[in-house]
Amino acid sequence: MSLESFRVWYAPGVFKRRVIVFVRAVGVLALGVCAVAWIAGRVLSDRYAWSQPISWVPTPVLLVPVWVGCGIGLWRTCRLGARRRGAAESVRSRRVRLGVAASGLFAMLSVGHFVFVELGLHRAVLHSSSARAELDDPLRLVFWNQAGREAGEIAAGFLPLEPTFLVLANRHSGTRTRDLAQAFIDTGEAHAAVGWPFDLFSRMPVRRWASASLGLEGSSRTADGSSRADPGWAAWYEVKTPEGAIVIWAVDLPSDPDLARFPLARQAGAAIAAWQGSVRVIEVDGRRTERAARTGFPAPDLIVGDFNIPRRSASLGEFLRASGAGEMRSAFESAGFGWQRTWPRQQPVWAIDHCFVSPRVAVRRYTTYDPGTGGHRAIVIECDIDRRAIPTDRAP
């Protein structure tokens, strides 16, 4: 570089403007990458191993910088628009305005998607208007994954929720479930079906139940950060209610974030559909075990579990289709609204614990609950059962 070129390049004000232009270009590029990543994550979801981590990034992480950048761009365009002069500047001005308009349109559409699709805030208005007509007591299902963390006494944390059904997953050996069972007995009708990795405490009689390993080649992280083999687990419970028998599934899938979720979910669903195992039958005069009469879990009315898959992921739908429960719908998308995430418990970022309901189940309310211990927040679902739609034969 000649001395004259050096002087021109580093002339007072010129270098500063060049740095500003460069930084601005890098900023626009970074915001564009965030926007494209968000679009790819929503369109492709976790169908592919490379799109899975993108789809798991929470929307605010990717788009808040984009929304702020669009706001700044709109402000600068309005502020500097009157200063544009000349034909060349007019063409440039139109291009800038077009870019800002396109960015603003994307910002509005993405904000709308986040507010109405991901947060479902419109359901807050619908819920408040319909709550007045709900006079009968609903069934209340509570699911909590303790995630193998010591909790000790948990009855005081969950009984105030007045659960009709309380499903616990991955109970720590130090958790005093006897105290919980006794607390259920002391406060009303109590029934239980206890067996690793799920425990069901119910206010209504449990007629039959079974649990099974899903045989997945997965792994999960333990509370101390180490890894252990995890084949995935599932269970089903047939419960007698005043509206008739209902079936509840409980599911726990491996938590290793490096696992590709789409094929894993398909394999888990196929394992449930192909299940042929022993059924525990609970009768008035005792208990017995019998062989399942048919292949697969009985048709569910409610599915709860720790799927270790974020809400609205494509793999969740794949699991439902493969397991034969394709008609089920998300309880959150029926009556939930707001952030309602479950993991990690102290500052929940991801909704990985889910509830799905059949068409015969009307969801009144979906919320999360912090029990003050364990690794996850609990999910609480209030619902009604349409007795006219319940099949009489629920045999597996």
Secondary structure as UniProt FT lines:
FT   HELIX           3..9
FT   TURN            12..13
FT   HELIX           14..44
FT   TURN            45..46
FT   TURN            49..51
FT   HELIX           52..56
FT   HELIX           59..80
FT   HELIX           81..83
FT   HELIX           87..112
FT   HELIX           113..118
FT   HELIX           122..130
FT   HELIX           131..133
FT   STRAND          139..145
FT   TURN            147..148
FT   HELIX           155..158
FT   HELIX           159..161
FT   STRAND          165..169
FT   TURN            173..174
FT   HELIX           177..187
FT   STRAND          191..195
FT   TURN            196..197
FT   STRAND          198..202
FT   STRAND          206..213
FT   STRAND          218..221
FT   TURN            223..224
FT   STRAND          227..230
FT   STRAND          233..241
FT   TURN            242..243
FT   STRAND          244..252
FT   TURN            257..258
FT   HELIX           261..273
FT   STRAND          278..283
FT   TURN            284..285
FT   STRAND          286..291
FT   STRAND          302..306
FT   TURN            311..312
FT   HELIX           314..323
FT   TURN            326..327
FT   STRAND          329..330
FT   HELIX           331..335
FT   STRAND          353..357
FT   TURN            359..360
FT   STRAND          361..369
FT   STRAND          378..385
FT   HELIX           387..389
//
